[in-house]
Amino acid sequence: MEQLNSKMLLNGLEMKQKVIEIILNKQTMRKCGSIDDAFTKGVYCEPITYTNHSKSKMISNNLLDAINNNTGKVTGTRAPGKAWEYEYEGHCFTAKQIPAIDSNSLNEIKSDNNVIDFGKNKYFKYVSNDGQTHCLYTNDKGVVPIFSEHLRGAPFDEDMQKYAGFWRDMMSDPTYLYLWYSPNEVRDYMENANIKTGFFTVKMGDSEATQFYSDTTKECCIQSKQKYDVHYQSMTSWGQLLKNFEPGDKFKIGGKQYILSDNHTLNIPYGEDIYDIEYPSNYKFGKKIT
């Protein structure tokens, strides 16, 4: 019993000594919140690796990338009258320790042969028509505003939000783009990216999608490749779409003339702009009027 009491006393003294060391900052651990909070919650953060040890004490570039790629893992706390303090997997930091993104060091993303690649875990910039520069990031899920800039207190940027949303929509079915974007906005985004009419491919991280960009002004100018293929087959093979027209009727597709065959199909090369179509002038709503 005497040995047990002595051991408990020794453990108590060791614990007390550790508490004193923490208060005197003799440990290298950096805690979240106040010392009292750390004691009651038993939560400590690992030491931060700084980009500039001697002056700025900013968080490291690796930690900055991790924050922007895994925004759901960032938590924030604020004591009354104090600034926000953030935590990411044991690393604690304040807004002042988050380095600003230098837009001058970033490149714009443009298409190459109608393929636009936003990369993965990559910073880039978008320059809108008014000449303003907007910085964005490609995380594992797609193009997004830079979360670290939000933590730093950057104001809401509607142009940046719409640009990011536009390209994320391109990764699925773009049919309903006009619910969120005007025809002029859609054309502006495509022109800004140097994408020409025809098939184009968008790449984000490990994903990619191919869509079709049309010159038409009668419907959404961007259609999914899947819908293009179905529409193309209905015009060139199945004969159902044009069954109300007569063989020999003339159609203009992409500015080129095509004549309807006896089986009500058109001999259109794959990849032509089948949405930019002019029907025979003597028809209205698919019915012959003269």
Secondary structure as UniProt FT lines:
FT   HELIX           2..23
FT   TURN            24..25
FT   STRAND          30..31
FT   HELIX           35..41
FT   STRAND          44..46
FT   TURN            53..56
FT   HELIX           61..69
FT   HELIX           71..73
FT   STRAND          74..77
FT   TURN            80..81
FT   STRAND          85..88
FT   TURN            89..90
FT   STRAND          91..94
FT   HELIX           95..97
FT   HELIX           103..105
FT   TURN            113..114
FT   STRAND          115..117
FT   STRAND          122..127
FT   TURN            129..130
FT   STRAND          133..139
FT   TURN            140..141
FT   STRAND          142..145
FT   HELIX           147..152
FT   HELIX           158..169
FT   TURN            170..171
FT   HELIX           174..179
FT   HELIX           183..192
FT   TURN            193..194
FT   STRAND          198..204
FT   TURN            205..206
FT   STRAND          207..213
FT   STRAND          222..224
FT   HELIX           225..233
FT   HELIX           234..238
FT   TURN            241..244
FT   TURN            247..248
FT   STRAND          250..253
FT   TURN            254..255
FT   STRAND          256..259
FT   TURN            262..263
FT   TURN            270..271
FT   TURN            274..275
FT   STRAND          277..278
FT   TURN            281..282
FT   STRAND          283..284
FT   TURN            285..286
FT   STRAND          287..288
//
